[in-house]
Amino acid sequence: MSEDAKLPMQYRIERLYSDPVHDFAFVKLLTKNGQIPEDLPEGINLHPERAYQGCKICTVSNPGGQESNIGQGYISRTNSNVREWDFDECNTELMTAAMNCEGGSIGCSAINIQGNGLGIMIGFEGTVINLLPVDLPRKALKRLQDYAPVNRGTLQVKWELKPLYECDRLQLGQEWLSRFEDERVEYLVCAKVVLPQGPADGKVKPGHILLQLDDKLVTSLLQVDLYMDAHINEKVGLTLWNGSSSNDVECCIEDLHNLTPHHLIARQGTVFLNMDLLTAFEFNIPVKGVISSATFQPPFVGPSLIESIQGTAFSSSEAMATVFEANHKHRFITSCFKNIGSRSLSTPRTGYQLTIMDKPWFEMKRQPQQGGPWVITSMTRPTIIQRPLSHLQDCEASVPQPLLLDNDKPNTGVKEIFRTTFSFRANRNIFSDGNCDNNHLGFGLVCDVKQGLAVVRRGTFSMFDEVTITINGRINVSASVGFLHPALDLAVLKFGPVGIANAFMSDPALTDNPLRQGDTVYHAPFGLSGNIINKTQVENIDEDSAYRFHDDTSPFTAFSCTTCHLRIPPKTYQTEGILLNQDGTVAGLMLPSCAIIPSALIRNMIEHVRSGQVGKLMFRDFDVHRMLLADAFLQGLDRKWGEAITHKHVLCVGKVPIESPLRSSSMIKHPLRHGDIILKVEGLRVSTVSEVGFHYLKPVLSILLFRNGEEIEVEVPTLSLQDVTIDTVVSFCGSWLQKPPLATRMSGRPVHSQVYTTAFMKGGQADMFELKNGAFIVGVDGNTISTMADFVGHVAKIPFEKYFRVEFIPETQEHRVITMMKSVIGPTLLWRKLPSQNEEKVTVSVVDDEQWSQGWTLPRAKSERILLEPPKY
């Protein structure tokens, strides 16, 4: 049996027309060969004039995925004002009916007992459904059948219905009241929103009652809508009641399709398009300019009105594309914009967009312009991004002297510490670890000037970030992420080999001596103006403290670490900064929540990165916390351990995965359990976090622990850096895929595969089928998926516009199967960060390039922009 015979009701749809402000559209049904099907059922006739109050209707829908669910009810009202939903209806009347409906019923037809179409369901509230009368759809259908354009006119005024008795209270003249009563009119048309700079601006005001159109009495809002459509680009006379008297004004009706976006730019997770009428109505602004929509990240958070790019002003998205094309070689794109969705952010602001990794970006147009489908017209082809890191040029820069609050005269190393500090800005345009922060700012410390190595907080960094560090407030240097610690808030940046001939910068001295309670130290906080340095004392050292992020934006789970509490004056209190000893050596970096990264650990990391051996490091995948020794004795621990341990605490296993990190096709239970008391690691007694350590050179750790009243020794596998480094990201059908981060394993969930969803696009296929954050993809078309290479290999073989099955396991741990299809909106893209010593190298490739090109004509020339032809049906 052929595939067409198995699925006789499956057709390809081609959109013909969609209304700019009303929730209806027309599509054409086609077979896979592009022909009109011959087995279509007979259509229904549209008769809006047969709808009346009390008319019995029924609907045929598929709520909850059911087929042919029939509901019935009665029309209770035929002239209701529109409601506000995601699609903002305006300038029409709705019918309401009493009927129980569920999700999936939206869009079904309401027919009477004779089988005539009366309305289209566009929403419901409880047991009341809202129906759009079919007057406008019938008119549009007639124009499409005659191969004529659909006329839609507007005065840029949002109208609403008000009861006649309410207008009576507004002192409407008795003459007009009598005329409306004679026509049995119950509701009058009133102006609700009048857009500035529109054809009715200054002539019609909110609250005005529309009495006549060209000396014809206005009896319904539908009459107004149809009259506008029939007189486009013509002047019409309006008779208005302004509260005390009637007056006549003349306005020119504009073409509504000219105020509807027909061109857009998709760039770096943000869609740019011309201002549309519905958005203008929502914020009461002119229908002019370019706005941002469907944004993933800053700086365009919420709807924003773009005023200029790189100082060049424009009024349309077509002109904006020209500006983008002229500045495609710039590392950053500067934009001036207004956030129209917030009054507090309505003043013009300046933001930055990263362009070096923005591959591909594309343009789309409506074809035809009047409500037709969106098709891609041009795009940038994915290419390999390879850019040498910048070199810090020799220059004599003056660093301001630090301000010492107690007039102390410290060591030279203390006074010169700000020569080795810097600020940075990190940017990226893809989702990694569920985060896409476009403007990640912070500070750091240069540790190796000649090799170009610096340490910063890990925070929201990813391997795909493009970093610009600023030294002395005026020297910008390009950098990349060289190392991300999987369990500590520590990262190493690489900014290329730097030759310094004039001793402008020098390596800070890192000490191996740990801080102790009562030590006198200098605290140089980051970010304070004036380079303030505090001379203070260490009040307390806590060897085991859970690290809490003050900004709650960390994409990873930090392990317990050492904290240090200082006596800092309240006026300059800021924990994040550098701690220095009295001899000028750096004791460590201080992070939020008073956590401290000792200099010994920083030196160790820098040496491994410098020698290129950081890839050989192994990391533990379990956290530890402190337990009182007395509590351990109550559990049966031998008293001899109290004499051997100098502290009054022992270490207890905290967060631990449920499976071992051993490379195996089947899950192996982790040898550690929550609550195990750790006595020795590699034969050494441990009682503090620093003694356990965070990274090792051994693939397996020998740990002596106390469990269930007995001492046992277990072999605990460690994690390699490759296991926890996210260096590959795939965008697939509106979702972003990567390997599961360490935080997922630490949450107690089993790892079903190495393909993990970290983000999704709202409204995309992944969102539609609930393939959302935290899901493991385990199969594609019956093929088992265990690694990202398996997934990419199977997806690349799927033809264009071919349905395929995806098996995944969400956070609820239930096995689910969905059916998806490769979309014409864009291909499946693969981002990879390749290791490189002296240059930053990120590759962007099309996974299904050959299959995708079957639907679009993709020339193989290596040009910056590619003109595309729409698919031929």
N, C-alpha and C positions, 0 to 999 in steps of 0.2 A: 504494500500500500504506500502510495506516495505521501510525502510530508504535507502537501496541500490537502490531501484527502483526510489525513489525521486531524488537521486543524482547519476546518473549513471556514471558521469565523475569524481567523487572524488576518488582519489587513494592515498594510502600511498606510499611515495617514499623512496628508500634506495640508498644512494650514493655508487657507485661502484668505481669511480676513478675521481680525479681532478688533472689537470696538475699543476706542481709546478710553472711555469712561464707564461703559456698562459691561457687566460680566457675562458676555456671550461672544462666541466666535464660530466660524464655519471652517470645516475641514473637508478634504476630499479623501474618500476611501479608495485605495489602490491595491492591486495584487502585488506579489513580489516581482512580477514582470512589468509593473508600471501600467497595467490595464485596469479599466473600471470593472469591478466584479459584476457578474451577471446574476448572482444568486442573492442579491440584496432584497430585504423585505420591502413591501410597499410603504411609503412614507405617510405621515399624518398631515392633515390640512390645518393651517394656522388660522384661527378665527378669534382674534382678541375681542371683537364686538359681542361675542356670546357669553362673556364673563359678567356675572352679576352677583350681588350679595345674596348668599344662600344657595348658590349653585353647587351641585354635588360634583366632586372631582375625584380622580384617583391618580396615583403615581406608580411607576414601575422603576425600581431602583435595585441596587445591590449593596445594601448596608452590611458591613462586617464581612464582605466577600461573598455573600449569598447571591444566588442568581434569581432574577425575576421575583423580587419581593414586591408585592402589590399592597399599597396602602390607600385608604380612602378617607375623605373628609369633606368639609363644606367651606366655601369662600365666606369669610366673615367680614372682609373689608376690601374695597377696591381702590382706595386712594390714601394709602399710608405713606408717610415720609420714609426715606431710605434710612437704613441702619449703617453703622460704621463697622466694617470688617476689614480683613487684610486688603481686599480689593475695595476701594472706597467708591461705592456707587454715588452718583449725584445727578441732579436735574431730571428726575423721572419719578413716577409714582409706582408703588409696589402694591401687590395684593397680598393679603394675609389669609391663612386658612388654619383650621384646627386639625392637626394630624400628628401622630407619633412618628418620628423619624430618627435615624441614627446616622453615624458617619458613613459616607459612601453614597448618600442620597443626593448630595449637591450636584446640580446639573441635570437632573432628570426632568422629564416633561410632566406637566399637569394637564390631563385631558378630561373632558366632560363625558357624559354617558353616551353621547353620539360619536365619540372618538375624535373630537376636534381638539387641537392644541390650544390651550388658553394661556399658559405661562411656563416659565422655567424656574425651578427651585434654586435660589441663590443663597439660602441661609435659613437657619431655624434657631429658635430660642425656646427651649423646653418643648411644649406641645404645639407651639405656633410656628408655622413655616412661612417664609417670605417668598413670593413669586414675582418674577419680572414679567410684565405683560409682553406679549409677542408682537406688539405693534412695530417696534423698531427692528427686531429680527426679521419680521416678514418683509419690511421695506428693504432691508439690506439683502435679503435673499432674492428679491425680485431684481435688484440691480446686478447681482452676481450672475443670475441666470441670463440677463441681457448683455453680459460682458461689459458692463458700464461701471465706472467708479462709484463708490458709496459716498454720498455727500453727508458731511457732518459739520455743522456750524456752531459757533459759540460767541457770546459777548464777554467771556471771562467773568461771568457772574454765577455764583452758586445760589440756586433758588431753593425754596422750601415751601411747604404748605402750612397755612394757618387757618384755624376755624373762622367761619364768617362772624360768629358772635364775638370772637376775640378782636377782629378788625373793627367791629362795632364799637368796642371799648376804646379803640384808637381814634375815635371820632371820624370814621369814614362817613362821607356825606350820604344823606338819605336818598338822594337820587341814585347813587351807585348801589346802595343797599337794595333798593327796589329792583334795579335791573338784574342783580345777581339772584335775588329771591325769585324773580319771574323765570329765570333759567334753571331754578332749582340747584344752584351752586352752593355747596356746603363748605368748601375750602377755597381760599384765595392764594395766589402765588405771590410770595414776598421774597425780597433779596436778603440773603444771609451773609454772603461774602462777595465783595467787589474787589478784584485784584488791582493793585496799583499799576499804572502805565498801560492799562487795558483800554479797549474802545469805550467802555462805560465808566471809566474812572472820572470822577468829578461830575458826572451826570446822574448816575444811580448810586444811592447810598444804602448801606445795610438798614433794613426795616422798611424800606419803600415797598408799597404794594403795587404790583403790575396790574393795571386795569385793562389796557387795550394794547394790541399790536396792529399798527396800521389801521386804526379805527375799528378793529374787530375785538369784541369782548373776549377776554381771557377766562376760560372756564375750567381749565385743567393744566397741570404742568406738562403733561404729555403733548398738549397742543403747542406749548411754547417750544418744546424740543423739536417737534416736526416742522414748525414754522422756521426755526433757525436753519434746519437742514435744507429747506427749499429756497433760502435767500442768501446764499453764501456770497460774500464780497458785494453785498448790496446794503444800502442804507434803509433802515426801517424806523418807523416812528413808534415811540413808546409813550404811553400815557401812564403816569405814576402818581400815587397818592403819597405825599410827603408828611402826613400827619395833620395837616390843616387845610390843604387844598390840593387840587390836581394840577399837574404841569406836564407839558409835552416836551420830549427830548428826541434827538435823532442820533442813532449809533450805527456803525458799520459792522456787519457780522463777519467774523473771521473764519477761515477754514480750520477746523479743529485738528485735522491731520497734520497741518503745518506746525502745530503746537505739541505734537506727539513725537517722542524720540524715534528716529529711524536710523541712527548711527551710534555705535558705542565702541569704547576701547576697554579691553580687559588687560590690566597691567598690575602685576605684583599683588594679586589678591584683591584688587579694587576695580570696580566697574565705573567708568566715566561715561556719562551721557548727557544730552541736553535736558534742560529743565522741562518737566511735563506739567500738564494742567492740574492733575490730582495733587502732586507735591506742592505746587504753588497754592492751591486751596488750603492745604493742611497748615502751611506756615504763613499764609497771607503775604506772599512776596511776588514780584513780577515774574512772568514766564520768560525769563531770559537767563543766559549763562549756562555753565556746565556744572553739574553736581556729581558727587561721588555716591555710589550705591553698592550694596552687597560687599562691604569692606570686611577684610579679615583682621586688620591690624592698624595701628597708628601710622601716620598722624591723622588720617581721615576717619576718626571714630564717630560714627553716626553720620547722617546726611550733611554734607559740607558743600558750600558753593565755592568753586575754584575761581579765583580772580586772575592769577597769572602763574606762569611757569618760567623759571629762570628770568624773571623780570619782564617777560613778554605777555601782554594781556591778549585775551581772545574772547570770542562770544559764542563759539560753537565747538562741538567735539571734533568736527573735521579740521578746524584750525588748530585745535589742541594736538591732534595727531601730527600735524606738520611741525609743531614746536617740539614734540617728543622726538621726531625723526631728526631734527636739526641738532638735538642735544644728546643723541644716543651714546656718544663717546664720553660723556661726563660721568664721573664716579658717583656723584650725588645730583639729584634733581631737586632744586629749591622751588617750593610752591607756596603761594600766598592764598589763604582760603578763610572762609567764615563757616563756623559750625552753626547751621540754621536750626538744628534741633534743640539747642540750649541757649537760653537768654544770657546765661553767665559767660558763654563762649562765643557770643555773637560778634565780638570785635575781630578784625582781621588778625590772623596768626600766620606764622611761617613754619613750614614743616619740610622734611627731607625725605626723599625716596631713593633707595638704592637701585642702581641701574646695572651694575656689573654682572649680577646673577639673574637678571630679569629675562630669562629665555624659556619659552617664547612669550611674546605678548602679541595680541592680535586685535583686528578690527572686525566688526560685524555690521551689516546693514539689513534693513527690511527690503525684501524683494517679493512683490512690489511694495512701494513705500506706504501705501494706504492699508495698514493692518496686515501686511504679509508676514511670512516667516522670517526669522533671523538666519542669515547665512554669513559664513566667514568670507571676507573679501581680501584680507592680507594678514600676514603674520611674520614674525621673525623665526627663523629656523633654529632649533636647538643646536648649540655649538659647544665646543670644549672651551672652558674659561681657564686661561692660564696667564697669570700676571705675576711678574717678579715683585718681590717685596721691596718697598722703598728703603732707601738708605738715608740715615741721618747725616746731613751735611755738616762739615766743620763750621762752627760759628761761635763767636764769643758772646754768650748770653749772660745777662746779669740776673741772678736769682735774688729776690728780696730777702733780707736778713730776717730770721724768725723772731717773733715777739715772745720773750720769756716773761711770764707773769710775775715772777718773784725776783727779777733782776739778777738771776744766777748767771754764772759764767761757765757754761758747760764745755765739754770736750769738743774739738773741731768736728768730729764725726756727727755730733748731735746738731750743731749749727748748720752743717752742710747736707742734712738728710733730705731736704726738699729739692736738692739737685737731682735726686734719683727717683722722685715721685712723678706721677703723670696722671692725667685724666684720659678717659677713653669713651668712645661711642661705638657700640656694636649694633649691626643691622643684619637682617636676613629676611627673605621673602617666602620661605617655605616653613611648614609646620614640622617641628622636631621636638620630641618629648612633650607633645601637646601644647607647645608654646610658640607663639609667633610675635615676639616683642620687637617692633621695628626700631625703637629708640631706647636701647639699653645703655644707660650711662653709669659710670663709676670711676674708681681710682685704683691705682696699683703702685708697685715698687719694682724698679728695674734692678735685677740681680746680677746680670752678666751683660755688660755694655758691648764687648767685642763680639759675642755670639748672638746678641739681640734677644735676650730672654728676660721675661718679667713675670711676676706673680700678681694675681688678682683674685677676687672672689669668683667662685664658679657661678653662683646665682642662676640666671636664665641662659647662660652660654650654651651654644651647641657647636659642633665641629664645622657647621656651614656658615658661621658668622663671619662677616667682614668687619674688621676692626680698624679704627683710626685712633691712634693714641696721640695726645697733645702734651708736649714737654715744654715746661716753662710758659704755658699759656699761649704759645705762638708758633711752635714747631710741630707740624703734623707729620706723622709717620704711619704708613700702612702696616698692618699686622694681621696675623692669623692665629687661630687657636691651635696650640701645639699639644696640649694635654689637659684632660678633664679628669680630676680625681673622682672615682665613682662613689665614694662614701664621705668625703670631706668637702667643705665649701672652699675649694682651692682649684685654681686653673693656672696654666702656664701659657703665656702669649709669646709668639715669635715674631720679631720685627726685622729679621734679616741681619747679616753681618754689618757692623757699623765701625767705621774707622774714626777715632777721635784723636786729633793731633794737638789740641790745645787744652786738654784736661778739663773740658767743660763738664763732663760727667765721669764718675769713677764708680767702681763696684762698691756697694756697701759691705761692711764687715759683718758676717753672720756668725754668731757665737753658737757653740754646742752646749753651753751651760744652761740648764733649765732655770726658770724663775722660781724663787722661793718666797714664802711669806715674810714680809718685812723688808724686802729689797727696795732700794731707792731707784726709781726708773724715771725716764722722760717719756711722755705720751704726746705724739704728734698726730692729732686727728686729721682725717682727710676732709677736704671740702670747706674748711673754715677760712674766711678771708683774713689776711694778715699773717698766715702761716704761724699760728699760735702753737707754742710748745709748753706743756705743763710738766713741772717737776713734782712728782708724787711718790707714793709708796704703795706697795702691794699689800692690800688688806687680807686677802684670802685667795688660796689656790685650791680649786675644786678639781680633783683628778677624774671625776666622772660626773658629767652633767649632760642631759639631753639638750641638743642644739635646737633652738626654735628660730625660725625665720621671721623677722619683724615685718617683712612685706608679703609673706605667704605666697610667693611666686616661684618657689623652687621646684624644678621638674624632677628632682631626685630626693631620696631619703637620706639625710645626713645621719651618721652614727654619733653616738655619745663621744664627747671630747672634753679636753681640759678647758676650764674657764678661769678667768682672772678678774678679781674685783679690785678697783683702784680708788684712791681718794682724789676725785676730780672735782674742781670747783663747779658749782651748779651752772654758772653763766656760760661755761664753755664745755658743758658735758656732751660728749659724743664719743661713743665707744669705738667706732670703726676708725682705725688708724695704725700707727707704727709704735711699738714699744722699743725703747733703747736703754741700754745700760749706761752707767756713768762714764765708762770708758769709750763710749761712742759706738759700740757694737749693737747690732740689731738683735733684740731678744725674741721678736716674733711679730706677727700680724694679729691685730685685734679685730674681731668681727662683731656683728650685732649679737646681742644677748651675752656680751662679755666673753664669748668664745675666743680662744687664742690658738693660732697655728705656730708652734715653736719654730725657731730658726733652724734647728737641727733637721726637722722634717722638710722645711723649704730647701735647705742645702741639698738634702738627699734627692729631692725631686729634680732640682736644677741639674745636678750631676748626671742623673739618668737621662734627662732630655738632651743635655749637651753631648753625651756620648752616644746617643741614639739607641740606648738600651732600655728605654722606657717600655717598649713593647714586650720585654721579657718579665716585667713585674707581674706578680700575682696578688690578688686581693681577697680578703675574707668577705663572706656574704652573710655574716651574722653580726648582730649588735650585742653589746654587753652593757649591763648596768650594775650598780653597786648594791650590795646587801650587807647588813650589819652582821658582824661575826657572831653575835649572840643568837641571831635568828638562824644562822647556819648550824650552830650547835644544837638548837632545838630540833633540827631536821636529822640529827644523828651524826654530824661531822665530827671526826676524831679531834680531841682537844689538842693533839700535837700540832695541828695546823695553826692554832692560835699562837703558839710560841714561835712558829716559823715565819709568820706574816707580821711585818712591822706595823701595818695599818690595822685599824679596827674594823676593816671591811674585807669582804671577798667579792669576786666578780661572779655575776650570774648571767646566763644567756637570756637575752631579751628577744628582739625580733629575729626570726630565723625562717628561711623558706621551707616549704614542705617537701621539696625535692632537692636532690644533690646536683651540683653543677657538673658532674661527670658526663662526658660525651657518650651518650647511649641512646639507642632508638626507643627504649622504654624508660619510664620514670623510675628513678631510684630514690628511696626515702632518704632524707637528710639525716646524717648520723647524730646531729645535735637536737635537743628538745628545749622548748621554752622552760626556764627554771633550772636548768643544769648549772651546777656550781663549778666554775673553772678553777683548777688548782695549779696546773702546770701547762705551759705551751712550749713544745720542743725541749722538754726537760728542765725548763726554768720556771721557778715559782713566780706567779703574777698576782697582783692585787690592785693594779690601776690600769686605766685604759691605755696609757702611754707604754706600759710594759707589754701589753698584748700586741700593740702595733696595728698598722693599717695595711701595709703591703709587705710582700715577702718575695723570695726568689725560689721558693719550693712549690711544687704543684700540690703537695699534700702536707698538712700540719698534723703533728702528733700532739693530742691534747688529753691530759689527765683530768677527769671530771668526777664529780660526786653526784650520783643519781640513785634515787630509791634506796638510800641507806648503804650504798656500796660505792667503792671507787673503781672506775672503769677507764680504760684508755681506748680512744677512738681515733681513727684516721679521717680527718676532715679535708675534703678537696677544696682547693682555692679557685678563684675566678681569674682568667686571663684578661688582659686589657681589651682584647678583641671581643670578648664575651659581653662587655658592658659599654663599648664605644659605639655610638650611633653614627655610622659613616655612610649609610645607604637609606634613602627615603624614596618612596614610590607614591605618586599621585594616581589614584585609580577610581574612576566613576564617582568623583566627588569626595573621596576619602583619602587620608594620608596614612601610609603604611610604613612600618619600621620594625626592627627587632624589639622585643619587650625590654624595657629598661630594668635596672636593678630594683627600682622602687616597686615594680609590679611583682617581682619575685618575693620581695620583702613583705608584701601585703598579704601573703598567705595563699595566693592563687596558684594553681598548677599552671605550668607553661605548656600549652598544647602544641605550639609551633613557634617558629621564629618570624611569623608574619602577624603583626599586631597593629590594630588601628589606634592612632593617637589623636586624630581630629577628623572632622567631616565638614563638608560645605552644606550650609542650610539650604534646603530645597533641592539638593542633588539626589542622585539615585541612592547613594548610601544612606542619606537621611530618610528617604522615602521607604526603604526596606529595613530601616533600623540597624544598619551596619554602622554603629556609632562607636564612640570612644571605648576602649577597653575590650574589644573583641579579638579573638584569635581566629584567623582564617586557616582552616584545616583541610579544605578540599576545593577543587575547581573541576567541574564536569566529571566527577567520579574519581579524579586523580588525587591521591593523598599529597598534602602540602606540609612540609616540615621546615623548609628553609626559604629564604627570599629568592634564591636562585630557582627553586622548584616553581614558585609562584610566577616569576617573570617568564620562565620558559613556557609554562602552560598558557598564560594569558597572551603571549605573543602569537600563539598558533590559532587563536580564536578569530574567525573572519569578522569583517566589518558588518555591523547591524545584524549580528547573529546572537540569539539568546543562548545564555549559558548559566549553569548552576554554580552557586557559591555556597559552600558549607562553612559555618563559623560557630564559635562558642562565645556568647557574650558574658558579661559579668555574672549573670544569673546561673551560669554553668549548664545551661540547657543547649542541646545540640539543635541548630536551626539551619534551614536550607532556604535560599531565596533564588529568584531568577532575575538576571540582569542582562543588559545589552550595552555594547560599546556605543557611546554617544558620538554624534557628529560635532559636538561642541569642541572636542579636543582629544588628543591621543593620551595614552598612558605614558607618563614621563618618569624617568629614573634619574635621581640625583645621587652622585657618589663623590665623596671626599677622598682623594687619593693621597697617600703619604708622599711627602716631598721635603727635601732638606732646605733648599734656599728659595722656594717659590710656592705660592699657593695655587693649588690645582683642583678645580671642581669640574666634573663632567656632568652634562645634562644630555640625555639621549631619549629617543622615542622608542619605547618598548615594542609597540605594534606598528612600526613605521610602514612596513610593506602592506599590511592589511588596512591601515588607516588611509593609505594613499589610493586604495581602491575606491573610496568614496570621494576623495578630493584629489585634484591634479596637483601633485607636489613636484615641481622641477628639482633636479638634483644639483643645480648650480649653487655654489656657495655664496649667495648674495645676502645682504643684510636683511632685506625684506623680500617676501615672496608673494606674488599675486596668485590668488586661488580662484578656481572656477567651481561653482556649486555642483553638487552631485547630480547626475542625470538619472532621472527616474523613468 
